[in-house]
Amino acid sequence: MNNALNQLQPYPFEKLRALLGSVTPNADKRPIALSIGEPKHTSPAFVAEALSNNLDQMAVYPTTLGIPALREAIGAWCERRFNVPKGWLDPARNILPVNGTREALFAFTQTVVNRGDDALVVSPNPFYQIYEGAAFLAGAKPHYLPCLDSNGFNPDFDAVSPDIWKRCQILFLCSPGNPTGALIPVDTLKKLIALADEYDFVIAADECYSELYFDEQTPPPGLLSACVEL
């Protein structure tokens, strides 16, 4: 067995169940589930229609790469959403559909990290627990950057020492952040890209909340936005 399994923490929802185990809820109140994040609303009609029209495909195993039309659609969306130049992302080389962010982040970490006593995976704190678990199982140590009110609930990247950057193999970013919704400014993203070039680490931009925003005219920037500006 991998000894790193002993370093893994119980999943947050297990901890939550334990905390609430002895609590008797008020029967007059309607519960709000703050757990796994599954949809609470009816699926759009066109989604259900598309599924029903293609039920015959349920008997066909998908390829790992996904169908070309899907990868091309994802690339086109990146062009519209982040102002990526047309053709800049190659659907055959730069885009890989996945079943979920957790699986992708874990596999990505195992691929990128070169295990060693000094290997670090740097992440914001609080963080999506897979950052930590993937780091341990890849043979690296997690290094946490606190997201404090005094810094707009973003990590203070300027306070990170050169030694940490030298040992860093992956820097995880989450913007908009969970649970604060804090956005990492484009200028900060540019600075982090420069640091990644200088110290030879990889940035993993976990932007699973990128489409949750109030102003339709000003969607939040992402790492691709900073890359385009650079």
Secondary structure, 3 states (H helix, E strand, C coil): CCHHHHHCCCCHHHHHHHHHCCCCCCCCCCCCCCCCCCCCCCCCHHHHHHHHCCHHHHHCCCCCCCCHHHHHHHHHHHHHHHCCCCCCCCCCCCCCCCCCHHHHHHHHHHHHCCCCCCCEEEEEECCCHHHHHHHHHCCCEEEEEECCHHHCCCCCHHHCCHHHHHHEEEEEEECCCCCCCCCCCHHHHHHHHHHHHHHCCEEEEECCCCCCCCCCCCCCCCHHHHHHHC
